[in-house]
């Protein structure tokens, strides 16, 4: 076995030292894999199998006591040994530093950092932009499995997040929701689905199911970059698919600045990013239509541990009292999307989160300049039903009507319940603000002319409400956003 020099576990009482050791192990491991791979594609006959492993962090404690009981994360559930593998400290460095600091603050023990037994798959060691297919002939490609570790889906399941994981006898309990291979897998899928590198994603994410919202977000982003006024907390760049970066006017050029080029074809779920230096900007993703896309993209964005994600989209209004253009603030969901039934049983409630609900309602009031009882004229709070049947209107009329009435639903779409349920599953704060674009049960169906006029009138306002809600959420401390409502009995320590 060809492996790098083994770095033995060490104990740390300070978070920066622990992170530095994580970086050293990870960098040595990926350098070893990249070097061996370069020799392999150059035609060298490697003398044996090549392997390098992820770093790990471990905590051993004999007590359940912790310093601050108000937090929803940053501590372990009880006495025992807890461990997780780590990856990409260049991307997750500040996040790891905060998790290490909280663990050391809450438990009077050291952190142990060392080299794990979990191999790094070759694919996950490549630098940004490197691909196997472009540098190897088919014959050499077939030899890879004999010489290198390749991705193994058995190490990437979501048992920890789903609450079904049971450690074997003598195995440590998990410190984080995701293992390092699971994180790496999602980082690669994010590039594929969104057309942008993971490092551009921000900690507040807006999802939409219509391109019109993206068009408006792009217009606002480009306008903002053209403004010369630059405060310390302002956005510094706007990133589009292909990693096409527009820098803020008047911003000093830095050595690491680089920009891509527009892709020939947009990816399946293109992402756009208003970037802040502290990553508290806004990412907006067009997830298209349907719960499958909604689950797919949130499965992968979740590994970035965002502070909140919000659905801004269109819906069918189900009540006669609603008007086209009214807003719907979801406080409950009917889950007929079915894509999460195996991961999150239907009997699990998806509660509204006060911090996000209040921010969305305040944002509607700020943008529309309506208060109190007048605000109720254009916004209604209630249950949203999400379906996986785009042509639900064609079912026998009494069938959906009865279900919607029994559930007290006021709106229907195809994505909101999925995004909220996956937020609940992955402990990511979530919210939904929809806009009524048609009322098919009452004869107001979506026709091209009517729809185009509606889009022109409402999209700008709706998007500005979403962005204002993010402003309000950003003003709160992140430890307040990550609610205890989302944490289970024996929860992992990492946020």
C-alpha positions in Angstrom: 0.0 0.0 0.0 1.4 3.4 -1.0 0.3 5.9 1.7 1.6 9.2 2.9 3.5 9.6 6.1 1.1 8.7 8.9 0.2 11.7 11.1 -0.6 10.4 14.6 -3.5 11.8 16.6 -2.8 14.8 18.8 -4.8 16.6 21.5 -5.7 20.3 21.3 -7.1 22.7 23.8 -7.4 25.6 21.3 -9.6 25.6 18.2 -7.0 27.2 15.8 -4.4 24.5 16.6 -6.9 21.8 15.9 -7.9 23.3 12.6 -4.3 23.7 11.6 -3.7 20.0 12.1 -6.8 19.2 10.1 -5.4 21.3 7.2 -2.0 19.6 7.4 -3.5 16.0 7.3 -5.9 16.9 4.5 -3.4 18.7 2.3 -0.8 15.9 2.7 -3.5 13.3 1.7 -4.8 15.0 -1.4 -1.2 15.9 -2.5 -0.3 12.2 -2.2 -3.3 11.1 -4.3 -2.8 13.8 -6.9 0.9 13.1 -7.3 0.3 9.3 -7.7 -2.4 10.0 -10.2 -0.2 12.3 -12.3 2.4 9.6 -12.4 -0.2 7.0 -13.4 -1.6 9.1 -16.4 2.0 9.7 -17.5 2.3 6.0 -18.0 4.2 5.0 -14.9 3.5 1.5 -13.5 2.6 2.1 -9.8 4.1 -0.6 -7.5 1.0 -1.0 -5.5 -2.4 0.3 -4.4 -2.5 4.0 -3.5 -4.5 5.2 -0.5 -4.8 8.4 1.6 -7.4 9.1 4.3 -9.4 11.9 5.6 -8.6 13.7 8.9 -10.9 13.1 11.9 -11.8 15.1 15.0 -12.7 13.2 18.2 -14.1 14.1 21.6 -14.1 11.9 24.7 -16.2 13.0 27.7 -17.4 11.4 30.9 -20.2 13.9 31.6 -23.3 15.3 29.9 -22.7 18.7 31.6 -22.3 21.7 29.3 -21.6 25.4 29.8 -24.5 27.0 27.8 -27.9 25.1 27.7 -29.5 27.8 25.4 -27.6 26.6 22.4 -29.1 24.1 19.9 -25.6 22.8 18.9 -22.0 22.9 20.0 -22.3 20.1 22.6 -22.6 16.3 22.7 -25.7 14.5 24.0 -24.0 12.5 26.8 -20.9 10.7 28.0 -19.0 8.8 25.4 -16.7 9.0 22.4 -17.8 11.2 19.4 -16.0 11.5 16.1 -16.4 12.7 12.5 -14.3 12.8 9.4 -13.5 16.2 7.8 -12.9 17.5 4.3 -12.1 20.7 2.4 -10.8 22.8 5.3 -10.1 25.5 2.6 -13.9 25.8 2.2 -15.1 24.9 5.7 -12.3 26.4 7.8 -14.4 29.1 9.5 -17.2 26.6 10.1 -14.9 24.0 11.6 -13.2 26.7 13.8 -16.6 27.7 15.3 -17.6 24.0 15.9 -14.3 23.3 17.6 -14.5 26.4 19.7 -18.0 25.6 20.9 -17.0 22.0 21.8 -14.0 23.2 23.8 -16.2 25.9 25.5 -18.9 23.5 26.5 -16.8 20.5 27.5 -13.7 20.6 29.8 -11.8 18.1 27.5 -9.3 18.3 24.6 -10.1 17.7 21.0 -8.2 14.9 19.3 -7.3 15.3 15.6 -5.7 12.6 13.5 -5.7 10.6 10.4 -8.9 8.4 10.0 -9.3 5.0 8.4 -11.7 6.5 5.8 -10.1 6.6 2.4 -10.4 9.7 0.2 -11.9 8.6 -3.1 -9.6 9.7 -6.0 -12.3 11.7 -7.6 -12.7 13.8 -4.5 -9.0 14.7 -4.4 -9.0 16.6 -7.7 -8.5 20.3 -7.8 -11.4 22.4 -9.2 -11.7 21.8 -12.9 -9.8 18.5 -13.1 -11.6 15.5 -14.6 -10.7 11.9 -15.2 -12.4 11.6 -18.6 -10.4 14.3 -20.2 -7.0 13.0 -19.3 -7.1 9.2 -19.7 -7.6 6.6 -22.4 -10.3 4.0 -21.7 -7.8 1.2 -21.0 -6.0 3.2 -18.2 -9.4 4.3 -16.9 -10.4 0.7 -16.3 -7.3 0.1 -14.2 -8.2 2.8 -11.7 -10.3 0.6 -9.4 -7.3 -1.7 -8.9 -5.0 1.1 -7.8 -7.1 3.9 -6.2 -10.2 4.1 -3.9 -13.2 5.3 -5.9 -16.5 6.7 -4.4 -18.4 4.2 -2.3 -22.1 5.1 -1.8 -22.1 2.8 1.3 -20.2 5.5 3.2 -22.5 8.4 2.1 -26.0 7.5 3.3 -28.1 10.0 5.3 -28.7 7.6 8.3 -27.4 10.2 10.8 -29.6 13.0 9.5 -32.6 10.7 9.3 -32.1 9.5 12.9 -31.8 5.8 11.9 -28.0 5.4 12.3 -26.9 3.1 15.1 -23.2 2.8 15.8 -21.8 -0.7 16.2 -20.4 -2.0 19.4 -17.3 0.0 20.3 -17.8 2.5 17.5 -17.8 6.2 18.3 -21.0 8.2 18.0 -21.2 10.9 15.2 -20.2 14.5 15.8 -21.7 15.8 12.5 -24.7 15.0 10.2 -22.5 14.2 7.2 -19.3 12.2 6.8 -16.5 13.6 4.7 -17.3 11.4 1.7 -20.9 12.5 1.8 -19.9 16.2 1.9 -17.4 15.7 -1.0 -20.1 13.9 -3.0 -22.5 16.8 -2.6 -19.9 19.4 -3.4 -19.3 17.7 -6.8 -23.0 17.4 -7.4 -23.5 21.1 -6.6 -21.1 22.0 -9.4 -23.0 19.7 -11.8 -26.5 20.9 -11.0 -25.9 24.6 -10.3 -23.0 25.5 -12.7 -21.1 27.2 -10.0 -18.4 26.2 -7.6 -19.4 25.4 -4.0 -17.3 28.2 -2.6 -19.6 30.8 -4.1 -22.7 29.6 -2.2 -23.8 31.9 0.5 -25.4 31.2 3.9 -28.8 32.5 2.9 -30.5 30.7 0.0 -33.6 31.7 -2.0 -35.3 29.0 -4.1 -37.7 29.8 -6.9 -39.6 27.8 -9.5 -39.7 30.5 -12.2 -37.0 32.0 -14.4 -38.6 35.4 -14.1 -37.3 35.7 -10.5 -33.8 34.8 -11.7 -33.9 37.4 -14.4 -34.8 40.0 -11.8 -32.2 38.8 -9.4 -29.6 39.0 -12.2 -30.7 42.6 -13.0 -30.5 43.6 -9.4 -27.1 41.9 -8.9 -25.5 43.6 -11.9 -26.9 47.0 -10.9 -25.5 46.6 -7.4 -22.1 45.7 -8.7 -22.1 48.9 -10.8 -22.5 51.0 -7.6 -19.2 52.5 -6.4 -20.3 53.0 -2.7 -18.9 50.1 -0.8 -19.5 49.6 2.9 -17.7 47.0 4.9 -20.8 44.7 4.9 -21.8 45.2 1.3 -21.8 42.5 -1.4 -18.4 42.4 -3.2 -19.3 40.2 -6.2 -22.1 38.7 -8.2 -21.5 35.2 -9.6 -23.4 33.5 -12.4 -23.3 30.0 -13.9 -19.9 29.2 -15.3 -18.4 31.0 -12.3 -18.7 34.3 -14.2 -17.8 36.9 -11.6 -18.7 40.6 -11.7 -16.7 42.4 -9.0 -18.1 45.5 -7.2 -17.1 48.8 -8.8 -14.4 50.4 -6.8 -13.2 47.2 -5.1 -9.5 46.7 -5.0 -8.2 43.8 -7.1 -6.9 40.9 -5.1 -4.3 38.2 -6.1 -6.9 35.4 -5.9 -9.5 37.0 -8.1 -10.6 34.8 -11.0 -13.6 34.6 -13.2 -15.0 31.9 -15.5 -17.1 32.2 -18.7 -20.8 31.8 -19.5 -21.6 28.1 -20.1 -22.8 27.0 -23.5 -26.0 25.6 -21.9 -27.5 26.5 -18.5 -27.3 23.6 -16.0 -30.4 21.9 -14.6 -30.8 24.2 -11.6 -28.7 27.3 -12.2 -27.4 29.2 -9.1 -26.6 32.9 -8.8 -24.8 34.4 -5.8 -24.6 37.9 -4.3 -21.4 37.4 -2.4 -20.4 39.0 0.9 -16.9 38.5 2.3 -18.3 36.7 5.4 -20.6 34.5 3.2 -23.8 36.0 4.6 -24.9 37.1 1.1 -27.7 35.5 -0.9 -27.7 32.5 -3.2 -30.7 32.1 -5.5 -31.4 28.9 -7.3 -34.0 28.2 -10.0 -35.1 24.7 -9.1 -37.5 24.4 -11.9 -40.8 22.5 -11.4 -41.4 19.5 -9.2 -40.4 18.0 -5.8 -37.7 15.8 -7.3 -35.6 18.9 -8.1 -36.4 20.5 -4.8 -35.1 17.4 -2.9 -32.1 17.0 -5.1 -30.7 20.5 -4.7 -31.5 20.7 -0.9 -29.8 17.3 -0.3 -26.6 18.8 -1.6 -26.8 22.5 -0.4 -27.4 21.1 3.1 -23.8 20.0 3.5 -22.8 23.7 3.3 -24.7 24.3 6.6 -26.6 27.5 5.5 -28.3 29.7 8.1 -31.7 29.6 6.3 -33.4 28.8 3.0 -36.6 30.2 1.7 -39.0 29.3 -1.1 -40.2 32.2 -3.2 -42.5 31.0 -5.9 -45.9 30.8 -7.5 -48.9 28.8 -6.3 -52.5 28.1 -7.0 -54.8 30.0 -4.6 -57.5 27.6 -3.2 -59.8 30.1 -1.5 -62.5 32.3 -3.2 -61.3 35.3 -1.1 -57.8 35.3 -2.5 -56.8 37.5 -5.4 -54.2 37.0 -8.1 -51.0 38.5 -6.7 -51.8 37.9 -3.0 -49.1 36.4 -0.8 -49.2 33.2 1.1 -47.0 32.7 4.2 -46.9 29.0 4.9 -47.2 27.9 8.5 -48.0 24.2 7.7 -47.7 21.7 4.9 -49.6 18.9 3.3 -46.9 16.6 2.0 -48.2 14.9 -1.2 -44.8 15.3 -2.9 -43.8 11.7 -1.8 -40.1 12.2 -2.5 -39.1 12.2 1.2 -41.5 9.6 2.5 -38.7 7.0 3.1 -36.4 9.6 4.8 -39.0 11.6 6.8 -42.2 9.8 7.7 -45.5 11.6 6.9 -46.5 11.5 10.6 -43.6 13.9 11.4 -44.9 17.5 11.7 -43.0 20.3 9.9 -43.4 23.2 12.3 -43.2 26.9 11.4 -40.1 28.6 12.7 -40.9 31.8 14.5 -37.6 33.6 13.5 -38.2 33.0 9.8 -42.0 33.6 9.9 -41.5 36.9 11.6 -38.8 38.0 9.2 -41.0 37.2 6.2 -44.0 39.0 7.6 -42.0 42.0 8.5 -40.4 42.0 5.0 -43.8 42.0 3.3 -44.9 45.0 5.5 -41.6 46.9 4.8 -41.8 46.5 1.0 -45.5 47.0 0.6 -45.8 49.7 3.2 -48.9 48.0 4.6 -49.4 47.4 8.3 -51.7 45.5 10.7 -55.1 44.8 9.4 -54.3 46.3 5.9 -51.5 43.7 5.5 -54.1 40.9 5.8 -55.7 42.3 2.6 -52.7 41.0 0.5 -51.2 38.3 2.7 -52.7 35.2 4.2 -51.0 32.7 6.6 -52.0 29.1 6.4 -51.3 25.6 5.1 -49.7 24.9 1.8 -50.2 21.6 0.0 -47.4 20.3 -2.3 -48.2 17.7 -4.9 -46.1 15.6 -7.3 -48.9 15.7 -9.9 -48.5 18.8 -12.1 -52.0 18.2 -13.6 -53.8 17.7 -10.3 -56.5 20.0 -11.8 -57.6 17.1 -14.1 -58.5 14.8 -11.2 -62.3 14.3 -10.5 -63.2 17.7 -9.0 -64.5 16.4 -5.7 -61.3 14.4 -4.9 -58.8 17.3 -4.5 -61.5 19.7 -3.2 -62.3 17.4 -0.3 -58.7 16.9 0.7 -57.8 20.6 0.5 -60.8 21.5 2.6 -60.1 18.9 5.3 -56.4 20.0 5.5 -57.5 23.7 5.6 -55.0 24.4 2.8 -55.0 27.8 1.2 -52.5 27.3 -1.6 -51.0 24.5 -3.7 -47.6 24.1 -5.4 -45.1 21.3 -6.1 -42.0 22.3 -4.1 -42.6 24.1 -0.9 -43.3 21.2 1.4 -40.2 19.4 0.0 -37.9 22.3 0.8 -39.4 22.8 4.3 -39.3 19.1 5.1 -35.7 18.7 3.9 -34.8 21.8 6.0 -36.3 20.1 9.0 -34.5 16.8 8.2 -31.1 18.5 7.8 -31.6 21.1 10.6 -31.6 24.1 8.2 -34.1 26.9 9.1 -36.7 27.2 6.4 -39.6 29.3 5.3 -42.1 29.8 2.4 -43.6 32.9 0.9 -45.7 32.2 -2.2 -47.6 34.4 -4.6 -51.0 33.4 -6.0 -50.7 33.2 -9.8 -53.9 31.3 -10.6 -57.1 29.9 -9.0 -58.0 26.9 -11.1 -60.7 25.7 -8.7 -62.5 29.0 -9.2 -62.0 29.5 -13.0 -58.9 31.7 -12.9 -56.5 29.5 -14.9 -53.0 30.6 -16.0 -53.2 31.8 -19.6 -50.2 33.3 -21.4 -51.3 36.9 -21.7 -52.6 37.1 -18.1 -49.6 35.3 -16.8 -47.1 37.7 -18.5 -48.8 40.7 -17.1 -48.9 39.2 -13.6 -45.2 38.4 -13.8 -44.2 41.9 -14.7 -46.2 43.4 -11.9 -45.4 41.0 -9.0 -42.0 39.4 -9.5 -39.9 42.5 -8.6 -41.9 43.1 -5.4 -41.9 39.4 -4.4 -38.1 39.1 -4.9 -37.4 42.3 -2.9 -39.5 40.9 -0.1 -37.4 37.8 0.0 -34.2 39.8 0.0 -35.5 42.1 2.7 -36.3 39.0 4.8 -32.7 37.8 4.4 -31.6 41.3 5.6 -33.7 40.8 8.8 -32.5 37.3 9.4 -28.9 38.4 8.9 -29.3 40.9 11.7 -30.0 38.0 14.1 -27.2 35.9 15.6 -26.8 32.6 13.8 -27.2 30.6 17.0 -30.7 32.1 17.3 -31.6 31.1 13.8 -30.6 27.5 14.3 -33.6 26.6 16.4 -33.8 23.9 19.1 -37.1 22.9 17.3 -34.9 21.2 14.7 -32.8 19.1 17.0 -33.5 15.5 18.1 -33.1 13.7 21.4 -29.5 12.6 20.8 -28.3 15.3 18.4 -24.9 15.7 16.8 -22.8 18.5 18.1 -22.0 20.3 14.8 -24.4 22.9 13.6 
